[in-house]
Each structure stands twice: as C-alpha cells, then as structure tokens.
Amino acid sequence: MPSVDLDPEPITKVSTIEARSYFPALSRRQGDYPVAYFDAPGGTQVPRPVVEAMTDYLYHHNANTHWNFPTSQETDAIVSEARSALGDFLNCRPTEIAFGANMSTLTFHLARSLGRGMRPGDEIIVTELDHHANIDPWRAIALDYGVTIKSARMDRQVGTLDLDHLASLITPATKLLAIGAASNALGTISDVAAAAGLAHQVGALVFVDAVHYAAHRLIDVQAMGCDFLACSAYKFYGPHLGVLFGKHELVAALNVPKLAPAPNSAPERLETGTGNFEAMAGAAAAVDFLASLGQGANRRARLESSFAHLHHQESNLLEQLWKGLNAIESVKVFGPPPSEPRTATVSFAVTGVPSAEVATSLAEQGVFVSHGDFYATTAVDLLGYTQDGLVRVGCALYTTSDEVDRLVQGVGRIAGSQQP
C-alpha cells in the first residue's frame, strides 16, 4: 500500500492555517459563515491522507485475510502495519493491538471475557467522572456474575476525580479498576498512573478509557501502568474504528467468547468476525499524519514532537476560550481551570437557555458544537443538568484563535438576549 505522502516539514515550522489545508471539511459554509468545528470531542474532521489510504485499500487491495493470492496477502500486510502504527501510538508491541467496531463494543467484549474469571464477592471500581462506555460494561458483569461495583467520587466543585476516595475503595477483593484518562464532558485529566499503582498493590487489573485523551496527549501505556486501554481512531483524525491495547500474556490467557475456528492467538482472539480493513488502513494513516507533523528518528519520536507542539497550541486556545466564556454574565463553565491538567474541551451552560437551543443558535452562525450529556451521564447528573444538558466545545489541531473569538461572541449574543 502506498505510504502517506505528506510534506515532511515538522509542525514547529507549519502554521495552523497550513495544517488546515489537509481538511476538506473546513471549506464548508453555513449560510454566510465559514464553519468552525468545535465538535471534536465527539469526532474530529478527517484529513485527506486518511481518506486516500482507505480509498486506496478498497480500490486496489480489497480482500479477506490469510489466503494465498496477492490482494489477500496485501491485506495481511496492511493489518500488520496498522498494528505497528497503533503500537507506536500507544507505546506497546504490535501484538498487543486489537481492533473492533468501536471502544464501547470492545469494552463489552473484554468485560465478558474478564467476567468469566470472576466470582460473587469480587469487586470492580468505576468512577463518576467516566463516559458510560467505561461504566455500563462493568455493571453488566455485576448482573451476570454477582460482582460488586463500587464508584469513585467526582469532586463536583472542580470536576476532578477524588483519588483519596478511590484509594479507600480498593480492597483485596478488588479485581479491576476501570478509569478514564480524560473526561469527555469536562476535559479533566486524571492521574491514571497513581490510580493504577494503587490497584496493582492488591493485584487488581487496570482498564483505561483513553478515547478523549488520545487526541490531546500522546498515550504511553508503559508510563500509565495499565493492563488494558481502549481508544477510538475517529477522535484523533481517523475513521470509525475501536482500538484496544491488552498486555500480550493477559490476552493470551483470557477466556474469550469466540468462534471455534477463529484465530486463538493474541491479539486476533479478541477480534470477532471479519475486520474493517479499510478502517485499519485509515487508522494507520491517521497516526502517520500526526507523526508527519513532528520530527524525530522514528515514528514514536515524531509523534512525541508533534504532540508537544499541539499541546502548546491547545493550551493557548484553552486559555482564550476559558477567559472568554467566564467573562460572559449568565454563563457557567465547568471543569478544572487551565492551570490544572485538562484538555481544551470545555462544557458550559447559559442560564435560562437549554443546551439544545444554544447549539442550534450557534449552528446558525456557522459554529458547530455538541450538547447534552455526551454519555457521561453520571457526571452531568451530579452537576445538576440532567434535563437541559451542557454545551460542549473542544479545540482540535485545525482550530484557530479567530474561531474561538467567533464562538465566544456567539455565546455572548445568546446570553445577552436573556438579560432583562
């Protein structure tokens, strides 16, 4: 399969405007307005090289795997390269990367597998801060196997995980800690490494939801100390595809629900049915796209360079967004301030205006945002916005300072229209 053909100049010399040229979606207009996409936490826009990789696969290499003819062998090579690319992205071995329809599906599948080794009285810890894709699969284990579910508290004042409370929940009966690396609703980044250390002290496994985290910080499963981690390529400029890291020896030993003739070696034993090979090609291309924006001797080094610059860019946009929204009367902003570990994803509410109305009004001005509870239902309920929901805005590598200004001004007009 042809390699992604991008200008190798590192992002430290490439402006945001130049990087934007890779995204055809940014040419869209809504009435008289160019569209500003702040819906990245729900899924980023896709650069040309990703779509080209998927198209190339479907046009020239489309086949099923493990047969003795060229397109099948080419598909095998593309799947292998996708595991290598995502292995570099997560800092693990290619044989520790499994693919699936999405993070939720993979998590349910893993939960069923782990549940087969649990007994009544065993305990799983989840958190109030998490997306329900990292809560409900584990609750299902409780129903099927009599496992006890405990929930670590969220600090409602700042939207952070209460690590002291989490530590108090861990006992010798704890078999699994399911924790999010970053909140998709509030942008909070949690100290996964510290939490994993506590869980491992009692021999518990650690599963990390890194779906929101993946677009904002470069994942390092070694530094996190986790046993399993899941993310989704469509949150970091790729196609709709779930990615699961699992330590090789753990995956090899799992009691996995699978078809008898299907491969039984790790990581393939976690993959049910025929894979989405074009999406795997696209996910690899998304990693290569991000790596091409950095510099270094290998793909992991280029990713580190790229993410370092993107973090700097994101921090500036977050500061502007945070100050702008907090300056608007009748707007309440949630989550930790920019001085704390967080992503450039901010949720807020306009007093007296349901989140759906805010989103509709902004869309009419060419500013696309998401609204509701974002499947982080528990966190949004605890904040008191079960009925109206929150408005969520997130910055991506293609977000500009001018777009942040447009967003803030649009929210200001909506808030101002409510004043007596």
N, C-alpha and C positions, 0 to 999 in steps of 0.2 A: 504494500500500500504506500502511495507517495507520502513523504513527510510533509508536515505543515510548513508552508512557505511563507515565512514572516520576516520582516526586517529584523536582523539580529541586534539592532541598536538597543541598549538597555533602557529601561523606563526612566532611569535617572536623567536621561537626555531626551525623553519623549514626553511631550506635554499631554495633559488630559485630552485636549482637543484632538491631537494626533491619534491617541489611543481610541478615541470615539469613532474614528473613521472605519474601524473594523465592524461596527454595529449598524447594519442597515435599518434596524427598528428606530434609530434615533432621527431618521429623516421624516418620520410620521408627523402629521399635523392634526390638531383637533380644532376645527373651525379656523380661526385666525392665529392660533397659537401652535408653536412647536411643542411636541410632547416632552415633558420632563418625567422620567420614570423614577418614582420613589417606592415602587413596589418590590424592590429587590429581595427583601426578606421572604417574600412569597415565591420568588423565582426571578433570576436575573435575565436580562436580554442575552442573546447568543451571537458571538462574533462569526464572521464569515468562515474562518478556518474550521470551525466545529461543524457547520452545516456541510461544507465541502468534503470533510472526511466521511460524514455519514452518507452523502450522495455518492461519493466515490466507491464506498463499500457496496451500496445497493446496486450501482450500475455495473461494477466490474468484478466483485468478489463474492457475491451473494450465494451462500450455500450453507448446509449444515456441517457439523464438525466431524473430525476423526475418520474421514474416508480417503481413499487413495486416488483422488483426482485433484487437479490444481486449485480450483476455487475453494474446495473444502480445506485443503492444506493452507491456502492463504487465509481463510477464516480462522483456522487454528493459530496462525501466526499473529493475526490481529487481536485475538483474545489474549494471547500470551503477552503481547505488547501493552494491552490495556491493563493487565495485572501489574506489569512492570511500572507503567506510568503512575498508577494509583498507589503502588507500593512506595514509589519515590515521594508522592504527595503526602502520604501518611507516615513515612519513615518506617516501613516494615518490608518483609520479604514478599515477592510476588505471589508465593504460595500461601500467603495469609490474606489474600484479597478475594472475596466472593461478590458476585453481582446478583441483583434481583430487581423486581419491578419498582420498588421504592423503599425508603427506610422503614416505613410502617410495616410493610409486608415482610421484610427481612427480620424485623424485630419480633413480630408474631411467630415467625418460623423458628427463630433462635429460642424464643421463650418456650415454645412447645418442646423443643429438644432438651433444654435445661430442666424443664419441669418434670420430665420423665425420671430424673435422678433425685427429685425432692420428695420429702415426706411431710405429713402433718406435723406442725410444730416448727418446721423450718421457717425462716423469716427472710423477706425481701424488703429492702428500703428504697422508696422512691422519694421525690421531692415535690413540694407545692409549686415550685418555680417552673416545672417542666411542661413541654408540649405533651399532649396525652398519648402520642405515639411512644413515649417512654414511661407511661403510667399504665395504660389500659392493657397492653400485652402481659404485663406482670400481674395485674389484677385477675386476668384470665387464669393464670397459674393458680391463684388462690382458690378459684372456683373448682378447678379441675383436680387439684392435688392437696387441698387443705392447708396451703401455705399461708402464713400470716403476713399481711402487708403493713408496713409502717411508713409514715410520711414525714420527712424532714421539713421543718417550717421555713417559710419565706418571711423575711423582715418586711412588713407592709410599708414601713416608712420610707425605705430606700430601695426596695425591690431586690434585695440580695438574699442569698441562701444563708441560713443560720447554721454555721458549721458546728457550733457548740451543741446545738440541739441534735444535729445529725450524729455527732460523736456519742451523745447519750443514748441513741437508739441502737447502736451497734452492740451486739452480744455474741457469745459463742454460737448462738443459733442462727446468726445472720449468714445466709448463703450467697446473697447477691446484693450489690449496691447498683442501682440504676440512676445515673446522674447526667444532667445536661451540662455541656461545656459552656454554652451561652444561651440565654433566654431569647427565644424568637419574638417574644412580646415586648420585653423591656430592655434588651441589649446587654443585660448583666452577664459578665464573665465570671464563672465560679472557679474556685481553686480545686480543680479535679485531682491534681497530684496529691494534695494534702488529704482529700477525702479518700482517695484510693489507698493511701498509706494506712489510714485508719481501718479500712475494710480488710486489707490484706493481713493486718495483725491478728485477725480472728479466722483467717483462711477463707474469707469470702471472695467471690469473683466480682469484677467491676465492669459494668457495661456503660459506655458513654454515648449519648446522643450529641453528635457534633454537626448536625445539619446546619444550624445557624452559624456556628463558629467557623466552619470551613471556608467561607468567603472572606473572612476578616482576619484570621490568624492562621499561620501555617501549622497544621496539625503535626504533632510528634507523639506517636503512641508510646514510644520508649520513655520520653520525659513525663508523660501523663501517668504511666504505670498502669494502664488499663489492660484488661484481658480481651475485651471486645469493644468495637467502636463502629458506629454507623453514620453515614452522611449521604447526601444526595447531590448528584452532579449538576442538576438544574439550579442549584443555589450558588454554584461557582462557575457560571457561564457555559455549562454543558447541557446535554439533553436530559430527559426524564429517565433517570436510572438510579437505583439504590446501590450503595457500596458498603460492604461490611468487612471490617478487619476482625480476624479472630486468630489468636495465638495458635500456631500450627498444631501443637500437641493437644490442645484443648478441642479444636475442631475435629481432629482425627479420632478422638475418644467419645464424641457426642453420640447420643442415641437419637439420630436424626430421622424424622419421618421422610421416607424416600421410596422411589420405585426400586424394586429389587435389581433390575438390570442396569440402573443408572450408575455412573462412576461412584466409587466408595472412598476415593482418596480426597484428602483436603487440598484445596478448598471446594472442589467441584461437588462434594457430597452435600453442601449447603444450597446448591443451585437446583431448583426443581424445574423440570421441563426444558424446552429449547430456549436458549438465551436470546436477548435482544442485542444481536451482534453489531448492528449499525449504531446503537446507542453506546456500546462499549467503545467502538471506534471514535465516536464523538466525545466521550468522556476523556479518553486518552488525549484527543486533540485539545480539549479544554485545559488539561494540565500542561500540555506543551505550549499553548497560547500564553498562559500565565508565566511559565518558565521563560518564554521568549522575551518577556518584558524586563527580565533581570539579567544578571551576568554572573559567570562562575564557570568552574571547570567541568561540572556535571549538572544534570537536571535538578537534583536536590539543592545544590548551591545556587543555581539560577532562581529557583523558587524562593529560597531564603532571601536573596537580593530583591526580588520582585515584591514579596510580601512586606519587607522592611519599608520600602518606599510607599507602597499602598497604605500601610498603617499610618505613615506620616501624613499622607494626603487625606486620609479618612479622619484623622484627629483634628485637622484644621476645619474640615467641613462640619464635624460634630460640634466643635466649639461655636461655630457660626450658627448652626441650627439650634443648639441649646439656648444660647443667649437670645436669639431672635424669638423663639417661641415663649420663653419665660418672660419676655418683655411685654407680651400681649395680655392685657387685662381680660379676665374670664377664661384664660387658657390654663389648664393644669397639666403639667408634664410629669411623667412617671419614670422611675428607674434611677440608677446612681448617676451622679454628675460626671462630666468629662474627666475629672481628676481621678476617678476610680476606674478599675478595669471594666471596660464595656466596649461594645461595638457601636458603630454610627447608626444604630437603629433606635428610634425614639417613638414612644407612644404617648398620646396626649388626648385630652377631652376638652371640648368647648362647652362651657356652661350653657345649658338650655338647648343644645343642638345635638341630636343623636349622631353617632359616628357615621351612619349611612348618609345622612344629609350633608355632612361636611365633605365626605368623599365625593358625592355627586356634584356638589358645588365646585370643588377643586378640579374635577374632571372636565367640567365645562370651561375651565380656564387652562386646559391642557396640562394639568398637574395630576398624575395618576398615583393614588395612594390606596392602601388597603385599610379595611375597617372590620370590627367585630371582636372575636376573642382569639383568633389565629390558632385554634385548637390548644392554646394554653389556658384552657377554661378555668382551671382551679385558681391560677394567679389572677386572672381578670375578675373572677367572682370575689376573691378576697379583697380586691381593691374597690369593690362596690359598683362595678359596671356590668353586671350580668345582663341587664336589659338593653342598654344603649350601646354597649361595647366601646372600644377605644379606636382612635385613628392611629395608624402606624405608618411611619415614614422611615425609609432606610437609604443610605448612600451606597453607591457602587463605584467601581473604578471609572465609570463614564460620567459620574455626577459632577457638575460644575458649581462654582460659587454663585454664579448668576441664577442657576436653577434653585439653589437654596433660598436666595432672595425672593424669587417668584413664589415659592412655597410659603414662606413666612408672610409675605404681603397678602397672599390669598387667604391664609388663615386669619390675618388681621382684619380683612374686609368682612369675613364671615362673623368673627367675634364682634366687630363693631356694629354690625346690623342688629345685634341682640341688645345693644345698650339703649336705655330709655332716653 
